[in-house]
Amino acid sequence: MATYDLRNKTNASTGQRIVLSQDQVRLNRLESGWKRLENLETKVEEQSDKLNQITSLLNEISKKTSAS
């Protein structure tokens, strides 16, 4: 007769599932939405800064060429 050591970890499923409540699901969606919005705002600010730098460089070039 075979003996089994029940202390060893197995890959068998226990049948347990983690089920979130509707409030938890809504909260998770809201949090992920806020994170996406913050990331989008950061990207827009970075693009705005880059465009401001380009505009200032173009203004400088324009002043130099009009002064010549």
N, C-alpha and C positions, 0 to 999 in steps of 0.2 A: 504494500500500500504506500502511495506517495504522501510525503509530508510537504506542507507549504509554509513558508515563513511569511506571515501576514504583515510583518513590520516593513517589508520592502515596498518601495514605491512601484505602483503599477501604472500602465497606460490606459487602464479601463476607465470608462466614464462612470461618474457617481450618480448621474441622472439629475444632479442639481443644476439649476439655471439661475442666473442673476437677472431679475426682472426689475426694471426701473419704474417708478410711479410716473404718472402723467406730468406731475410737477417737476420731477427730476429731468424728464425728457425735455420739457419746455425750457428749463433753466440751462441745460447743456446746449440747446440750440441757440438760446439768447447769448450765452457766453461766447460761443463760437462765432456768432454774428458780430458781436462787439469786437472780437479779435480781428476778424476780417476787415471791419470798418476802420479800426486803428491802423492796420497795415496799409490799407488803401490811402488813408490820410497821410501817412508817413511818405508813401511813394509820391503823392501829389506835391507835398512840401519839397521833397528832394528835386522833383522835376521843375518846380517853380524857382528854386534856388539856381538850378543850372540855366534856366531860361533868363533869369536876371543877369547872370554872369555873361551870357552870350550877348544880351542886349547892351550891357555896359561896354563890352569889347567892341561891338559894332558902332556904338556911339563915338568911342574914342577914334576908331578908324575913320569914321565920317568926318569928325572934327579935323583930323590931320589932313585928309585929302581936300577938304574945303578951304583950309588955310593955305595950302600950297598954290 
